[in-house]
Amino acid sequence: MSHEETKQLIGKAALVTGGSRGIGEAIVLRLARAGADVAFTYRENEELAVGVVARVKEAGGRAIALRADAADAEAVRGAVAAAAAEYGRLDILVNNAGAGVLAPIADLALADVDRVLAVNIRAPFLAVQAALAHLREGGRIITVGSCMAERVAFPGATLYATSKTALTGLTKSLARELGPAGITANLVHPGPIDTDMNPADGPAADAQASLTALGRFGTAGEVAETVAYLAGPAGAYVTGASIAVDGGFAA
């Protein structure tokens, strides 16, 4: 593979929310490997965030970590502004930060409802609003949803599935509204992914894997590859789409 094929995002600047671990970390590293300058947010673990920045720099890339809780509206807006200020532009916004509470609907507290909806719906909405001051033709908005938006295979996921399903409406509407400006908007639905929050050897892993057509967990890197495709030149004609990276969970 040539240098040009692997460095398709040179000159581009990206912001990834929730980029210090798991799927977000994989996306940060993949976009940086493609040549993008990457800013990412994290909520509380500075040590993890510093480690991701170091890995990008060791590979010859540029990255900065921004502390921002996605439930804080001003922090979301501030992160977009800080990313654009650092690199002098913003070309790619990846809404990845997420929150989830799995419990019977009768047991969910108002605080649970408010936080999940704030992080999973309001934060992407506000990030897009703020990013529009910087995105130009060729801009990319990529949001990380969930296979639970396509298939709710077990009880207790009402709040989480509701929040992730809302992202379909957001993405389709953005595609229509921003298409004339040459900006695309797409949604990626991961299935069971092997991360520290949901390890492939965890107590519920076998049950989750059995719900997929491939019978296994995916990797964060597999999700990141799809995000990189959408962010790059090959994804220029894809917009308003919901792409499942779920091993056939929703099949």
C-alpha positions in Angstrom: 0.0 0.0 0.0 1.4 3.4 -1.0 2.0 6.3 1.2 -0.8 8.2 -0.6 -3.2 5.4 0.0 -2.5 5.2 3.7 -2.2 9.0 4.4 -5.5 10.1 2.9 -6.3 12.5 5.6 -3.1 14.7 5.6 -4.1 18.3 6.0 -7.4 17.4 7.8 -8.2 18.1 11.4 -10.6 15.9 13.4 -12.3 16.0 16.7 -13.3 12.7 18.4 -15.5 12.9 21.5 -14.8 10.2 24.1 -11.4 9.3 22.6 -9.3 8.0 25.5 -10.3 4.4 25.5 -12.2 1.7 23.7 -13.8 2.5 20.3 -12.9 6.2 20.6 -9.3 5.5 21.2 -9.2 3.2 18.2 -10.8 5.9 16.1 -8.2 8.5 17.2 -5.3 6.2 16.4 -6.8 5.2 13.0 -7.5 8.8 11.9 -4.0 9.9 13.0 -2.5 7.0 11.1 -4.3 8.3 8.0 -2.5 11.6 8.5 -5.2 13.7 10.3 -4.4 16.0 13.2 -6.7 14.8 16.0 -8.2 16.4 19.0 -10.2 14.2 21.4 -12.2 14.6 24.6 -12.1 12.6 27.7 -14.2 12.9 30.9 -11.9 12.1 33.9 -9.0 9.7 33.3 -6.2 12.1 32.4 -3.6 9.3 32.5 -5.4 7.3 29.7 -5.8 10.5 27.6 -2.1 11.3 27.9 -1.2 7.8 26.9 -3.3 8.1 23.7 -1.6 11.4 22.8 1.8 9.8 23.4 0.9 6.9 21.1 -0.1 9.2 18.3 3.1 11.3 18.7 5.3 8.2 18.7 3.8 7.3 15.4 4.6 10.7 14.0 1.2 12.2 14.3 -0.4 15.2 16.1 -3.0 14.9 18.9 -4.3 16.8 21.8 -6.6 15.7 24.7 -9.4 18.0 25.9 -11.1 17.4 29.2 -14.9 17.7 28.6 -17.9 15.9 30.0 -20.3 15.3 27.2 -23.2 16.0 29.6 -22.0 19.6 30.0 -23.3 21.7 27.1 -20.7 24.4 27.4 -17.9 21.8 27.6 -19.1 20.3 24.4 -19.1 23.6 22.6 -15.8 24.5 24.1 -14.1 21.3 22.9 -15.2 22.1 19.3 -13.8 25.6 19.6 -10.6 24.4 21.2 -10.0 21.8 18.5 -10.5 24.2 15.7 -8.3 26.8 17.4 -5.5 24.3 17.9 -5.4 23.2 14.2 -6.8 26.3 12.5 -9.6 24.2 11.0 -12.0 21.4 11.6 -12.8 18.9 8.8 -14.1 15.8 10.7 -16.3 15.5 13.7 -16.8 12.1 15.3 -19.5 11.9 17.9 -18.4 8.9 19.9 -18.9 9.7 23.6 -21.7 7.7 25.0 -23.4 6.8 28.3 -25.6 3.8 29.1 -27.7 2.5 31.9 -29.2 -0.9 31.5 -32.2 -1.5 33.9 -35.9 -2.1 33.7 -37.7 1.1 32.8 -39.5 1.2 36.2 -36.1 1.3 38.0 -34.6 4.2 36.0 -34.1 7.4 38.0 -34.6 10.8 36.5 -30.9 11.5 36.8 -30.2 8.4 34.7 -32.6 9.6 32.0 -31.2 13.1 32.0 -27.6 12.0 31.7 -28.1 9.4 29.0 -30.1 11.7 26.9 -27.7 14.6 27.5 -24.6 12.5 26.5 -26.1 10.4 23.7 -28.4 13.0 22.0 -27.8 16.5 23.2 -24.0 16.4 23.0 -23.9 15.2 19.3 -26.5 17.8 18.4 -24.6 20.6 20.1 -21.2 19.5 18.8 -22.6 19.6 15.2 -24.0 23.1 15.9 -20.7 24.3 17.0 -18.8 22.5 14.3 -20.8 24.2 11.5 -18.8 27.4 12.1 -15.7 25.5 10.9 -16.8 22.7 8.6 -16.5 23.4 4.9 -17.1 21.5 1.6 -15.8 18.0 2.1 -16.5 18.1 5.8 -17.6 14.9 7.6 -19.9 14.3 10.5 -19.7 10.7 11.8 -21.7 9.6 14.8 -21.3 6.3 16.7 -24.6 4.7 17.5 -25.4 1.2 18.6 -26.7 -2.1 17.2 -29.4 -1.6 19.9 -31.0 1.0 17.6 -31.7 -1.7 15.1 -32.5 -4.7 17.3 -33.3 -4.7 21.0 -32.5 -8.4 21.7 -33.0 -8.4 25.5 -34.9 -6.4 28.1 -33.6 -3.5 30.2 -32.3 -1.4 27.3 -35.2 1.0 26.8 -33.3 4.2 27.8 -30.1 3.3 25.9 -31.9 2.1 22.8 -34.2 5.2 22.8 -31.1 7.5 22.9 -29.3 5.7 20.1 -32.3 5.4 17.9 -32.7 9.2 17.9 -29.3 9.5 16.2 -30.8 8.1 13.0 -33.2 11.1 12.7 -30.3 13.4 13.5 -28.1 11.9 10.8 -30.7 11.8 8.1 -31.7 15.3 8.8 -28.1 16.6 8.8 -27.5 14.8 5.5 -30.4 16.7 3.9 -29.6 20.0 5.5 -25.8 20.0 4.9 -25.6 18.1 1.6 -25.8 21.3 -0.5 -22.7 22.5 1.4 -20.8 19.3 0.5 -20.8 18.0 4.1 -21.8 14.4 4.8 -23.4 12.9 7.9 -23.3 9.2 8.7 -24.0 6.9 11.5 -22.0 3.8 12.5 -23.8 1.1 14.6 -21.3 -1.1 16.5 -22.4 -4.5 17.8 -20.8 -6.3 20.7 -17.2 -4.9 20.7 -14.4 -6.1 22.9 -13.5 -3.2 25.1 -12.7 -2.7 28.8 -16.4 -1.8 29.3 -17.7 -4.9 27.6 -14.9 -7.5 27.4 -15.2 -10.5 25.1 -14.4 -12.7 28.1 -17.0 -11.0 30.4 -19.9 -12.8 32.1 -22.4 -11.8 29.4 -20.1 -12.2 26.5 -21.2 -15.6 25.3 -24.8 -14.5 25.2 -24.0 -11.4 23.3 -21.8 -13.2 20.8 -24.5 -15.8 20.2 -26.8 -13.0 19.0 -24.5 -12.1 16.1 -24.4 -13.9 12.8 -20.7 -14.4 13.0 -20.8 -15.7 16.6 -18.1 -13.4 17.9 -17.3 -10.0 19.4 -15.9 -7.3 17.1 -12.8 -5.3 17.7 -12.6 -1.5 18.2 -10.3 -1.4 15.3 -13.0 -2.9 13.0 -15.3 0.0 13.9 -12.5 2.5 13.5 -11.8 1.2 9.9 -15.4 2.0 9.0 -15.1 5.5 10.5 -11.9 6.1 8.6 -13.6 5.0 5.3 -16.4 7.5 5.9 -13.9 10.2 6.8 -11.7 9.7 3.7 -12.2 10.4 0.0 -13.7 6.9 -0.7 -16.7 7.9 1.5 -17.5 11.1 -0.3 -20.7 9.9 -1.8 -22.0 8.2 1.4 -24.4 10.4 3.4 -27.5 9.9 5.5 -26.4 6.2 6.0 -26.5 3.9 9.0 -23.8 1.4 8.7 -23.8 -1.7 10.9 -20.5 -3.0 12.2 -22.2 -5.6 14.3 -21.3 -9.1 13.0 -24.9 -9.5 11.9 -26.5 -8.7 15.2 -29.4 -6.9 13.5 -29.6 -9.4 10.6 
